[in-house]
């Protein structure tokens, strides 16, 4: 357990009066990324500028981290790791912590309904929105949404819980809050607004109208590599701290947070702690999702199939390194709407970050939930190239790599455990088709991922089929090598 008195002198401790913090933000999803990103930024603001904006942290499902946090007086550590250095600080900006199952959903809704709360934020990954990734629409057939429609006062889903709190605040005459998504989705604020308003319309049209008129849903772009904790990194962290912090996280030094400045009841001055407040986040989101997250997913599937466990391992293979950079600059950059951004310098900075061997970012971790990630990371870019008649070989290879991966067997014949909300549908699709063109057509026909259009694009079908066959016969490393030799 984290014991502050035992920490080495170079660990930075909270140097502000934690009793002054007010619980003005409720955050759903106390995962590694939030701990190393938004909470860290708010902690710096409290330390350096006297901010009194504190967090109530909420996990709706897993309660282990919440229990650890409570046992540690709501403290945990963030350690920035470069190849040759470590820098650690204790985060003290958390005021309260709740677990939806053990504390009850009622406690979570009540926490959001306190008068001081001005922002409800979330990092719940794409699948937490219970939507169709291809369209952004609420998935009314999602089991949790079905439950919430039948039991609106005892919801299970993230949209349902937030909606219940909005309704309660309205009934009490309290000011509305802003709902801020910090997940990797284009227009994440728009998606959040859409699923909550659509769910509200199923319950009460007047409530939906109230939300539309009075709440705001600022979009954000977040960027920091925060790998999942492993026994190895936990041991490294324990050696550094002299004690074991089960809620501790490690991350790279790089930090970026771009926020649409659209808050109905105030916000922290995050710009004083390194965030950027802008009018339009979308160009930043697209740049990051397509160049960083898109290349990450490419390396995840092709790297995992090629036997590389970590992104930094992929970077040690010149063919993968060149492929990732070419994907960013030749196939993703032309699709962007950015202005006054040096995309070559941005791509080179991403490659340098990927080469940080202190950050053990597993390809398997990045490969999870692919059905939720592909639309915004690759598929919109593919649509752009199809419309403009330009080359998209690396994007097509990425799709083929995903298809090979969800086949469930790696190049050594070992089982791949597929972690994806659509894993059952993917498994049925794989079981019912032969490898090759038949499987490509079947997988492209999953509308929740590929929409209604891509399965009918013969150029895409042909390229993905060709690459899938190469992956099956040559393997991932040789396929990447041969493509880069003729790119």
N, C-alpha and C positions, 0 to 999 in steps of 0.2 A: 504494500500500500504506500501511496505517496506520503512522505513525512517531510514537511517543509523544513523543519529544524535540521534535518540530516543532509540537505542539499548542498552541493559544493558552492563556494562563494561566487563563481562566475554565472550561476543561474539567476536570471532576473526575476525578482518577486514583485507582486503587486505593490506599488508604492502609493496607493491611494486608499482612502477610507471606504472599504466595501460596504459599510453600513449606510453610506450616502446613496448607494445605487437604488434606483426605483425599477420595479419590473415593468418596463415599458415595451418590451418586445417578447413575444412568444415564438419560439422556433420549433418547427416540427422536423425531426430527423437529425438527432444528435450523432451524426456519423463522422467519420474521419475528416471529410472535406470541410464541413462546417466548423469543426473544432480548429482546423488549421487555417481557416480563411475568414469568414464573417466574424466569428467570435474573437479571433485574434485581432482583427481590425478594430472592433469595438473596445477590446481591452487596451490597445494602444491609445485610443481616444480617451479612455478614462484615466490612463496613466499620464499622458502628456498634456491633456487639455481639460481635465476635470469633469468629463462627461458623467452624467448620472444615469445613462441609459443601460439598464441591466436586462438580462435574459431569464426567462423561464424556458428551460429545455424540455422537450417532449419527444419521447419515442412511443409510437402507438403499439408496436409489436414487441420487439426484443427489449427486455428489461435489464439485461446484465450491465450495460454501461451506465444506466441511470442509477443502479444500486452502487456501482463503484464510485460514481460521482458523489453521491450522498455520503458514502463512507469517508470520502476525502474532503469533507467540508466544502463541496462544490468547486474544488480546485483540480486542475490537470495541467499537463505540460505540453508545449509545442517545441519540437526541436528541428531547426533548419539544418539540412545536411548538404554539404558540397563534398567534392572528392577528398578534400584534406581538412575539413573543419566541421565543427558542430557548434550550434548556438541555441541555447534553451531559455525559455521564459515560462513562468507559471501564469496561467490564465485565471483571473479572479472575477470576471464580469458576469458570472452566472449567479443568479439569486435563488433559483428554485429549479427543481427537476421532477418530472412526472412520467410515469409509465402508464399508458392507456389501459393495459390489462389489469395490473395489480392495484393501481390507484383508482381505476374506473374512468370511463370516458366522460362521465359527468364532471369529474374533477378537472379534466382537460378543458371542457367547454367553459366551465366556471372560471378557470384561469384566464382564458381569452376574453371573458366578459367583465374583467375588472376595469374600473374607470381609467386607470393609468395606461392601459395597453393601447398603443398607437400603431403597432406594426405586428402582423403575423407573417413570418417568413418560413421557407421550407427548403430542404434538400432531401428529397425523397426518391430521387432518380425518376426517369421518364415514366416507369410503370406505375408510380404512385398517383398519377393523375387520372387513372382509369379512363383513358381516352384512346381513340384510334390514332396512332402516330401518323398515318398517311394523310389524315384530314384534320386532325386536331379536335374533332367532335367528341363529346362525351360518349363513352361506350355504355349504353343503357342496359346491355346484357351482361356487363361485368358483375360477378357475384356480389361484390361489396356494394355496388350501386343498387343492385336489386334489393339487397338487405336494407339499404338506407331509404329507398323508396317506401318500403313497408314499415320501417321503424325510424322515422326522421329524427326523433328525440334520443335515439340510442345508436348513433351512426358508427360505422366501421371504417369507411374510407376517409382519406384526407379531405377531398372536397366536401363530404358529408359533415365532418366534424367542424370545418371552418364555417359551413353554411349554418349549422346549428348555433354557433357562437354569434354570427351576424344577426340571426333572428332574435336571439336573447338580448343582445345589445339594443336592437331596435325597440323591443318591447319595454326595456328599461329606460329608454330615452337617452342612452349614452351615445357619445360621438362615434362615428364609424372609424374603423381602422383601415390601413392599407394592407394589401396582401401581396407579398413580394416573393416570387419564385427565384431561387438561385440554382436551378438545375439547367443542364446543358440541352436546351431546346431553343430553336429560333422563335422569337416572339414569345418567350416564356410567360410574360405578363399577359399577353393576349390569350394564350392557351389556358392560363389559370382563370382568367375572367370568363372565358367561354364555358369551361366545364362547370364552374360554380353557378353561373347564371342559368345554364341549361338544366342543371339539377334543381335549381330553385323553381324554374318554370314548371317542373313536374309536380311540385308541391304547392306553390302559391305564386300566381302571376304578379301579385302586388309586391311580394318579397323580391322577385326578380327585377321588377322595375325600380325598387328602392336601391338595390345593389348597383344597377346600371347608372343611377343618378348620383349616388352619394359615395361609393367606394372607389378607390383607385387600385390599380394592379400594375405597379411599375415593373418594367422589364429590366433584367440585369445580364451582364456577361461576366462570368467568373473564370479565372485562370490561375491555377497552381497545381502542380503535380503532387498528389498526396497518395502514395501507395497504401494498400491495405497492410495492416500490421501483421508481421509474421513472427514466429518464435525467434528468428535470427535478429530482426530489428528490435524486438522487445528486449532481447538480451543485451544488445548494444546500448539501448536506452537505459536499461537498469544499471549497466556498468558506469554510464555517464552520471546518473543521478545518485547512485549509491542506495537506491531503493527501487521498488517495482511500481510503476504507474500503469495500471491496466487501461486507463483512459487516455494515456499519452499517445501522441501522434508524431510522426516524422514527415518532413516535406522538403521540397526544394526551396532555395532562397527566393526565387522569382515569385512575385505576387501582382495580380491585376484584378481590379473589380470596377466595372463600368456600370453605372446605375442611372436609370431614367429618373430624373428629378421630378417625381409626381407623387407626392404624399399628402393625404388629406388631413392628417392630424399631427404633422411634424415628423422629424427624423433626427438621428444623430448627425453631427457634422463630420461624416465619414471622410469627406475630402481632406480633412486635416490629418488623416491617418493613412493616406495613400490611395484612396478610392477616387474615381473620376465620375462626376455628376454631369450628365449630358441630357440633351433634348431627345435624341434618337439613338437607341442602343443597337438597332438592327444591323447596321454595317459592321460594328464590332463583333456582334454575335456571329454573323455569317463568316467573317474572317477566321475567328477562332474555331468555330464548329467545323468548317471545311478544311482549313489548313492544319490546325493542331489535332482536333478530335478525329478528323477524317484520316489523317496519316497515322494516328495512333491505332485506329481500328484496322487499317491496312496492315500495319506491323503486327498487331495482335493476332489476326487470323493466319497470315502468311508466316509470321514468326513462330507461333505455336506449332503449326504444321511442320515447320522446318526444324523443330527441336530447340528453339530459343525460348528460355523461360522468362527473360526480362527484356524490356525495351533496349536497355544498354547493351545486351548481348546482340540484338539485331544490328545495332550501330557498329559493332565490331566487324560485321560483314559488309564490305564495300558495296556490294550489289544492292543490299537492302537499304543502306544509307542513301545511295544515289536514287533508288526508286522512291523513297519517301520524299526526298527533296524535289524530284521531278513531279511527283503527284501534287505537291503543294503549288509549285510554280507553273507547270505546264497545263495542269488539268483543273486545279481548284481556283487559283488566282484569277484566271480570265472570267470566272462566273461571279466575281464579287462586285459590290457597289461601294467599295471604300474610296475615299478621296484623301490625297496628301499622305498616304502611307507607303513607306518603302517596303513592298512585299518581299523583295529579295532579302533584305536585311532581316525581316521578320522570320522568313523561312530558315535562314542561317542561325538565328537565335534559337529557334525550336530544335534544330539539329544539335546545337551545343547543349541544350537542356536535356535532350534524350541521351546524350553521351555521359551524363553524370552517373557514374557507377555507384555512388553512395545511395542513390534512389533506386531501390530494387522494385520497380514497377512491373508486376507480372503480366505477361501477355494474356494469361488465362483470365485475370481480373478484368482487363479491358474488353475481352471477348464476351463477357456476360451480357445478357439482355440485348443481343444484337438486333432483334426484331424492332426494338424501340429506338435504336440508334441510327440504323441505316438510312431512314428517310431524310433526316436533316444533315447527315454527314456525307452521304454519297449520292443519293437518288435525285435530289433536286439539281445537283451538278450534272448528272447524267442527262436529265431532261434538257438542261441548257445546251449541252453539246449536241444532242440529237436535233434540237431546233436549229442550231447554228452550223451543223455539218462539220464539227470539229472532232479531233481525236480524243478518245477517253479510254485507252487501253488499260491504264493502271486502275482506274475506277472499275472497269469490267473485271479485271483480275481480282480486285478486292471482293466483288460480289461472288465470284467463283470460289474464292478462298473461304468466304462465309458459308457457301453451299457445301463445300467439302468438309468444313468444320462441323456443321449441323448434321452431317451424315453420321456423326457419332463414333467414328473409328479413325484413329490417327494413322500416320504412315508406317508405324511399326505394328499396326493391328490391335493396338490397345484402345479401350473404350474411352471416349471423351464424354464426361458428364456435362450435359447441356443445361446451363442455368439461364432460363429465358421464360417470360410469361406465356409465350406461345409454344413451349417445348412439346406439349402433347400434339398440337396440330402439326408441328414440324416433324415429329416422329412418325405420325401417320402418313405424312406426305413422303417421307423417305422410305418407309416400309412398302408403300404402294407403287414405287417407281424404280426403274432401273437407272444406274448411274449413266450420266450423259444427258442428251437432249431432252429425254422424257422428264428427268428430274428438274432440269432447268426450267422447263415450261411450267411444271407443277408448282415449283417454289415461287416463280414470278407471278403466279396466279393468286397468291395470297394477298388479297386486297388490303388487309390491315397494314401490310408492309409496303407493297409496291403499287397500291392504288389500282385504278381501272385501266391504266394506259400502258404500262411498261411491258406487260406480257405480249402486247400486240406490236412491239417494235422489233422487226426482224434483225436489224443490225445489232441491237443489244443481245437478243437471244443467241445469235451466231457467235458473237465475241465471247460471251460468258460460257457458252457450250464448249468452244475451242479451248478456253483457258481451263475449264473444269477437267476436260480430258487430259490436258497437259499435266495438271496437278496430280491426276490419278496415275499417269504413266511415268512422269519424270520426277515428281516430288516438288515441293514448294521451292526449295533453294535453287534447283536447276531451272525451274520455270521463271523465277525472278531473274536469274542470271541471263537466260536466253532473251527474255524480253528487253532487258537493259542493253544487251549487245546490239539490238536492232531498233532501239527506240529513236 
